[in-house]
């Protein structure tokens, strides 16, 4: 039972095209996954480099906020 030679050419071309599409999608997924992992590593690296705020600095910030409120009240003409 012989087939037309064009049949084998079409089936071969379809197989090559299918393999190419699957490979391209797999490569794109791999690159996106690598980009995600690089982003996660960058975030982890940045968070480890940033120093944790100390209690003293938080108190100083609160003190500065209180002073700003007092100055705004003075500027608005409200007696404290």
KOLDRENVEX-748493 format. One line per 3 residues: number of its first residue (from 1); their letters; for each residue y, z, x of N, C-alpha, C. Coordinates in pm, 1 decimal, decimal comma, m for minus. Example, Ala and Ser with C-alpha at 12.3 -4.5 7.8 and 13.67 -1.06 7.14 Angstrom:
2
1> as> m569,0/780,0/1319,0/m450,0/780,0/1230,0/m330,0/780,0/1320,0  m225,0/708,0/1285,0/m106,0/714,0/1367,0/3,0/787,0/1290,0
This chain:
80
1> xxx> m116,2/0,0/83,0/0,0/0,0/0,0/124,3/0,0/88,8  183,4/m112,8/99,0/300,4/m128,0/184,3/427,8/m110,4/105,3  524,6/m50,8/175,0/656,2/m31,7/115,2/753,0/m131,0/177,2
4> xxx> 860,5/m149,0/110,4/967,2/m233,6/160,9/1028,4/m165,4/283,4  1058,3/m236,0/392,1/1117,5/m173,1/511,5/1252,1/m105,3/481,8  1323,1/m155,5/385,7/1450,8/m93,1/349,9/1429,8/48,4/295,8
7> xxx> 1315,9/72,0/233,6/1284,4/204,8/180,8/1281,6/307,4/294,2  1216,9/273,2/405,0/1208,1/364,8/518,9/1344,0/383,6/586,0  1421,3/280,5/588,7/1555,8/291,5/646,5/1641,0/385,7/561,8
10> xxx> 1634,6/371,4/432,2/1713,4/455,9/342,1/1666,9/600,8/350,6  1535,5/624,1/349,2/1482,6/760,7/359,1/1520,2/822,7/493,4  1511,6/747,6/600,9/1549,2/797,8/733,4/1697,2/831,8/740,2
13> xxx> 1781,0/743,8/685,5/1925,0/769,2/686,0/1958,0/893,3/602,6  1891,8/908,2/489,5/1912,9/1025,1/405,0/1870,8/1152,8/477,8  1760,1/1147,4/549,9/1712,6/1264,7/623,7/1810,6/1302,3/734,4
16> xxx> 1859,2/1203,5/807,6/1955,0/1230,3/915,1/2084,6/1286,3/857,1  2130,6/1229,6/747,8/2252,2/1277,8/682,8/2234,2/1421,2/633,1  2121,0/1450,7/573,8/2094,5/1586,6/523,5/2091,7/1687,5/637,2
19> xxx> 2024,8/1652,8/745,2/2018,1/1742,6/860,9/2157,3/1763,3/920,0  2236,7/1658,2/925,2/2373,9/1669,7/976,3/2459,5/1760,4/890,8  2448,5/1749,0/760,1/2527,5/1832,9/669,5/2486,1/1979,5/683,1
22> xxx> 2356,6/2004,6/684,9/2307,6/2142,5/698,3/2350,3/2201,7/832,4  2343,3/2121,9/938,6/2384,6/2169,6/1070,4/2533,5/2199,7/1074,0  2614,3/2112,9/1015,1/2759,1/2134,3/1013,8/2794,4/2260,3/936,0
25> xxx> 2729,3/2281,5/823,0/2756,0/2402,3/744,7/2711,7/2527,7/819,8  2598,1/2518,7/885,4/2550,2/2632,9/963,2/2643,3/2664,2/1079,4  2694,0/2562,3/1146,5/2786,0/2582,7/1257,8/2917,2/2642,5/1209,2
28> xxx> 2965,6/2596,2/1095,4/3089,9/2651,6/1041,7/3071,3/2799,3/1004,5  2959,5/2830,2/942,0/2931,2/2969,5/908,0/2922,5/3057,2/1032,0  2859,5/3006,8/1136,4/2846,3/3080,7/1261,4/2983,4/3106,9/1322,3
31> xxx> 3069,8/3005,1/1324,9/3203,9/3021,4/1381,7/3286,4/3120,5/1299,2  3275,7/3114,6/1167,0/3348,4/3208,8/1081,8/3298,3/3351,8/1103,5  3167,8/3367,1/1120,9/3111,4/3498,9/1146,1/3160,9/3553,3/1280,2
34> xxx> 3164,5/3467,4/1382,5/3215,9/3509,7/1512,6/3363,4/3548,9/1503,2  3441,7/3472,4/1426,8/3583,2/3505,8/1409,4/3598,3/3641,5/1340,5  3514,3/3668,8/1243,2/3517,1/3798,7/1175,1/3486,4/3911,3/1272,9
37> xxx> 3385,5/3894,2/1354,7/3348,3/3998,4/1451,1/3458,3/4018,3/1554,8  3523,9/3909,9/1599,4/3635,9/3923,2/1692,5/3750,0/4001,7/1628,2  3777,5/3974,4/1501,3/3883,7/4046,9/1431,0/3848,0/4194,8/1418,8
40> xxx> 3724,0/4225,4/1389,5/3681,2/4365,1/1380,7/3696,2/4435,6/1515,3  3661,4/4366,2/1623,4/3675,2/4426,0/1756,0/3821,7/4447,6/1791,3  3907,9/4353,3/1755,2/4051,2/4369,1/1781,7/4107,1/4489,1/1707,0
43> xxx> 4068,0/4506,0/1582,1/4115,6/4620,2/1503,2/4067,1/4750,3/1565,8  3941,4/4753,5/1606,8/3886,3/4874,7/1668,2/3956,9/4905,0/1799,9  3986,0/4801,8/1876,3/4054,0/4820,3/2004,2/4195,9/4872,3/1983,1
46> xxx> 4265,7/4818,1/1884,7/4403,3/4862,3/1857,9/4407,1/5006,3/1808,5  4312,6/5042,8/1723,7/4312,3/5179,0/1670,7/4275,9/5280,4/1779,1  4195,5/5240,3/1876,2/4159,6/5333,4/1982,7/4272,5/5348,2/2083,8
49> xxx> 4360,3/5246,3/2094,8/4470,9/5253,4/2189,7/4588,7/5333,3/2134,9  4605,0/5336,9/2004,5/4718,3/5406,8/1944,8/4694,4/5557,7/1950,5  4790,7/5629,9/2005,1/4770,8/5775,4/2012,2/4784,0/5838,3/1873,8
52> xxx> 4708,7/5940,9/1853,6/4714,4/6012,8/1725,9/4842,8/6094,0/1721,0  4911,8/6095,4/1607,1/5035,2/6173,4/1599,0/5004,8/6323,1/1608,2  5086,3/6390,9/1685,9/5064,5/6534,9/1701,2/5136,1/6609,4/1589,2
55> xxx> 5101,1/6736,5/1575,2/5163,3/6819,2/1471,5/5311,7/6836,8/1499,9  5346,5/6844,8/1628,0/5487,1/6861,5/1665,8/5569,9/6742,2/1622,4  5516,9/6622,3/1644,5/5593,5/6502,8/1606,0/5608,0/6494,4/1454,6
58> xxx> 5506,7/6536,9/1379,8/5517,7/6536,4/1233,7/5622,8/6635,5/1186,4  5629,8/6750,9/1251,4/5731,2/6849,8/1215,8/5870,4/6795,1/1247,3  5883,3/6727,9/1362,4/6012,0/6670,5/1399,8/6055,8/6564,2/1299,3
61> xxx> 5963,6/6482,8/1254,1/5996,3/6380,1/1155,3/6040,2/6445,0/1025,1  5971,2/6549,1/983,4/6009,9/6618,9/860,5/6148,3/6680,9/875,5  6177,5/6736,4/994,2/6308,2/6794,9/1020,0/6416,8/6688,3/1014,9
64> xxx> 6389,2/6573,5/1072,7/6486,5/6464,2/1070,1/6511,3/6415,3/927,4  6407,4/6407,8/847,3/6424,2/6365,3/707,7/6511,1/6465,2/632,0  6490,9/6593,0/659,4/6570,6/6696,2/593,0/6717,5/6685,0/634,2
67> xxx> 6741,7/6660,0/762,0/6879,0/6644,1/809,4/6946,4/6522,7/747,2  6871,2/6413,9/733,3/6926,6/6293,2/671,5/6964,2/6321,6/526,9  6881,1/6395,6/455,2/6912,4/6430,4/315,9/7039,7/6513,1/308,4
70> xxx> 7055,0/6607,6/400,8/7176,0/6689,9/402,8/7299,4/6604,7/431,4  7289,2/6514,0/527,5/7401,4/6427,7/560,2/7437,1/6335,4/444,2  7334,4/6286,1/374,0/7362,0/6201,2/256,9/7431,5/6281,6/148,6
73> xxx> 7391,1/6406,6/131,1/7456,0/6491,8/31,7/7602,1/6518,8/69,5  7629,3/6542,5/197,6/7765,9/6564,3/244,9/7849,4/6438,4/223,1  7788,6/6321,6/254,1/7859,8/6195,1/237,1/7889,3/6168,6/89,8
76> xxx> 7803,7/6213,0/1,5/7823,5/6192,7/m142,2/7921,2/6295,4/m200,3  7957,5/6395,9/m121,5/8053,0/6496,3/m165,8/7989,2/6610,9/m237,2  7861,3/6630,5/m223,2/7790,9/6740,7/m288,1/7784,2/6856,8/m190,4
79> xx> 7822,4/6976,8/m234,8/7813,4/7094,7/m149,0/7669,5/7143,7/m142,6  7631,3/7183,2/m26,6/7494,1/7230,8/m7,0/7491,0/7380,9/m12,3
